[in-house]
Amino acid sequence: MAKEKKIKNSTPNEEIKVETPEEAQEKLDKSLDLIPLCREKSEVPFNEEVEQERSNIFKVYKKTRTENNIIMVITVVVFVASFIMFVNLGNIGKIIGGVAIGVALVFLIVHYILTRNRFPNTTKKYIRYFMEHSDNYIFDINDVHDQKLYFEKRYAIADVLQDRAYKDVIDIASRNIVTATYKEVPFECGELALYKAGAKKYQKAVMFVGKYLTMENKLHFEERYIIQIKGEKETDTPNDIEDLTVLHEQNNFVIYGKEGANYEKDLGKDFINNLMSINCTGALLNVNIVLWAGRTAVYLSYDDSIVAIPFDNPIKPESYTQLKGNIKDILEIFIG
């Protein structure tokens, strides 16, 4: 750990401690719960490890739910019996019924206090375990290094709105944010959900849900391009395109840009052809790419086999194999 810098104060024998950049970064990493990834190779496939953990926690969940149901039934029976005694058995019945009701209430309160944090804490540990093990698999890619999972890090709406792919965003959810380098170029990849106002009051509608990957680029042009690669069923279509026009459209591949922009010159024919090779099949539903001079943002829409933490049902390893391949392809196309 780097040594602290010390600045002498005007008061004799008094020193002020100032954090070094290294110490500040270490404190930030700790607050975001940094988890180093891809440090060791596991002999057991990640889906088998995760499935064992998922199965164990699901058994605990079912046991807890059964216990709660039994306790609720017993409590209801006690309340009903106590009420009957309270009404029909005179003063003695009232005393016994009142005591029974009081005991039942105390029991419920004690049970709630003792168990309220048991399952939420277990679930959080499982989510952390799942993210670490799945990310160890996903980002174990040739030429990818310095992989780090920030378990407590989140995106802000401003982080996403700067891309200008989506507008009218009223809420955001994010998790599982990983930073790494590919051929020494830094990139970041996390899970993201964007919401707009729904048809009914206080209702939210999903605009995008999937993986969100960002990196720098060395492109030089004015304004921005948005490239959409559609799947069989169009979903998560960008809506911040009123100032853009369709420059190119071929089957499921669309390029939006400023009217008159020379996208072939700005982006390169080989780059465009490589993007056209991406197929939205299986778990991958749609791809939206936003290109500014100096910044790339890729929105990869996935189905529930990726965006939902497996709990009730087993993990689908083929979906994670596809996700790993998609990220590898994106890195190769954009970085080389």
N, C-alpha and C positions, 0 to 999 in steps of 0.2 A: 504494500500500500504506500502511496506517495506520502511524503512528509508534509505536515501542515506548515503553511507559511505563517509567520508571526509578525505583527506590526506593533511597534512600540507606541503606547498611548502617552498622552502628555502627563498623565499621573505617574509618578515614580513607581517602579517595580510592578507596573500593570501592563499586561500584554493582551492584544485582541487577536483571536484566532480567526483566520480567513480560510474558507474551504478552497482547496485546489480544484481545478476542473476534473481531475481523476476522482476525487472524493465526491464531488457533486454527481458525477455519472454513476458511481457506485451506489450512492443513496437513491438515485432515480431508479436504477435497475432493481434494487431491493423493493422499492415501493410498487413497482410494476410486476413483481414476482417473476423475474427472469429465470428461464429454464434452458440451459444449454442443450442442444439437440445433436443427434447423430454422432455421439462420442464413442459409443460401443455398438458392435453388431450383436443382435440377439439371434440365438440359434432357433428360436421358436418364431414362426411367422406372426406378424403383429396382430392379424385378425384372430388368431387362436388365443393369444394373450388377452386381447381385449374381450373376446367372447367369454372367456372364463370369468373375467372381472364383471362383465355385464350380467352373466348368469347368476353370480353370487349376490350382487346388489338387488337384482330383481326378486330373488328368493327372500331377501330381507324385507323388501317392499311388500311382497305378498303376505309375509308373516305379520308385519306391522299392521297392515290393513285388516287382516283377520282378527288380530288382537283387539283393534279399535272397534270392529263390528261387534265382537263378543261383549266387550265392555259396554258399548252403547245399548245392546239388547238387555243386558243385566240391569243397567241403570234404569231403563224404561220400565222394566218389570217391577223394580223396587219402588219407583215413583208411583206406578199405578196401584200396587199393593198398599203402599203407605197412604195414598189418597183414600182408598176404600176404607182402611182402618180409621183414618182421621174423620171420615164422615159417619161411619156406622157403629163404631165401638165406644162411643162416649168419651169421657175424659181420659181414660187409660189408653184408648185407641188413638186419641189426639196426641198424647205424649209419645207413644211408641212410633206413630206415623211421623210426627215432627222430627224425632231423633233420627229415624231412618232416612228421611229426606235430607236432613243436615249432613249425616254421614255420607250419603251418596254424592252430595254437592262437594264436600271436602275431598272425597276420593277422586271425583272428576277433575277438580282444580289441581290436585297433587299430580295426577297422571299427566295432565296437560303440561305442567311445569317441567316434569321429568323427561318428557318425550318430545317436546316441541322442536328442539334443535337436533334431535338424533338423526332423523332422516335427511333434512336439508344439508347438514354437515357431511353426511355420508355421500349424498348426491354430488356435492361440490368436489369432494375428493375423487369420485369416479370421473366426473367431467374433466378434471385436471389430468387424471391418469389417461383417459381416452385421448385427449388432445396431445399430450406428450408422445404417446406411443404411435398414434396415427401420423403425427408430424414427423416423427423419426423415420417413418416409412416414406411419406410423400416427398420429403425434401432430401432424401438420400439419393442425390442425382450427381452424376459426374460433373466436375467443375463447379459445383455448388459448395460453398464453404461458409464457416462462421454462422451456422444456423442457430437462431435464438428464438424461443417462444416467450412472449410477454403475456402472461396469463391474465393480468389485471389491466392491460392496456385497452383503450377503446378509441374509436374514431369519433370525431366531432362532425356535426352537419357541415361546418365550414370546410372541413377537409375534403368532402365529397362535392359540394356545390362548386368549388373552384374548377372542377372538370368541365362543368356545363354539359353534362349528358342528361341530367334530370333536374327538373324544377318543381316548385310547389311541394317540396318535401316538408312534412310536418313532424316527422319523428325518425329516429335512426336506432338500430341495434347492431352491435358488433362484438366480436370475441375472437380468440384464437389467432392473434396477430403475430406473424413470424417475420423476422428480418434475416437476411442472408446476402451473400454475394455470389454472382455467377460470372466467372472469368473476370473477377475483381470489380465487377459492376454491382453496386448495392441495389437491392430490391426489397419490397415489403409485400406480404400477402396475408390477408385476413378474411374472416367471414363477415359479411355485411348484409343488412336488410334495410331497405328504405320504404317509407310509408307516406301516402298522401291521404287527404280527407276522403272518407267513404261516402256512399250515397246517403246514409242516414247520419243524423247528428251524433257526435262522439264516436263515430265508427271510423276505423282506419282501413285502408286498402293497400296491399303490397304493390310496390313499384318495381322493386328488384330484390332478389335474395340469391346469394351465392358467394363466390370467391371474388375478392377485389385485390388486384395486383398492380402495384405502381413502381415506376422506375424512371430514371432520367434518360434522355436520348440526345443525340447530336444533330437533330434535324433543324433546318432553318427555313421558315416560311412565316407568313402573316396569318393571324387568326387560328382556326382549328379545323381538324377533320374528325368526323365520327364515322366509324366503319361498323356495320352490323352484319353479323353472320347468323342467319336464322335457322332454327330447327324445323321439325315437321309442323309444330304448332307454335305460332308466333307468340312470344311472351317477353316481358320486361323490356319492351321497346323504349328507346330514349325519347323523351318528350321536350327537351330543351333544344329544338331544332328549327324554331320559327325563323331564325336569321340565316338558315342554311338551305341549300337546295340539293336535290339528288344529282350528283355528278356522274355516277356510274351505277348501273343495276344489272346484275346477271344472276338469274335463278335466285338463290337465297343470299346473295352477296350484294350489299348496298354501301356506297360511299357518299356521305354528305359533306358538303363544304360550301365556302362562299361562291357565289355565282362567278364563273369565269376563272376559278382557281385551276391551276395546272397540277392535278394530283399525281400524274405519272412522273412529272419532273420533281415535284416536292418529295414524293415518297419512294419512287423507284419502281419499275415494272417487276423486278425480281421479288421485292418485298411484297407487293400486292399479290403476285402469283402464289407466294408462300402462304399468305393469309387465306387465299381461296382454297388451299388444300385442307383447311380445318373443317371437319364435319361435326355438326351438332347432332349426335346420336347417343343412345344409351342414357346415361345420367346427365350428360351435358345438353341443356335445352336451348341456349342462345349465348352469343358472344357480342358484347359491345366494346368497341375500342375508341378511346378518345386520344387524339394526338395534338399536342401543342409543341411549339419549338422548345425543346428542353424537358418536356414532361410527357410521359405515357401512362395512361390508366386503362386497365383491362377489367371489364365486368364479365365474369363467367357465371351464367345462371345454371344452377343444378337442381335436380329433384331432391326429394326427401332423403334418399339414401346417402346424400352428402350433407345437406344443410341441417338435418335433424340428428342429434346425438342418439345412437342406438340404445334403446332401453327395453321396450316391450318385445321387440323383434331382434333377431341376430343381425350382425353387421353383414353388408354385402361387399365382400372383398373385391369383386370385379369393378365396382364403382370407384373404389379408391385406387385401383390399378389404372383406371381411365383418368382419374384426376391427376395422378402423378404424371402420366403421359402428356396430358394437356398442358400442365405447367412446364414440363420439359420442352415441349414444342414451342410454347410462347417465348420462353427464354432464348431458345435457339433462333427463332425468327427475329426477335427484336434486338438481341445482343450479338448473335452470330456464333 
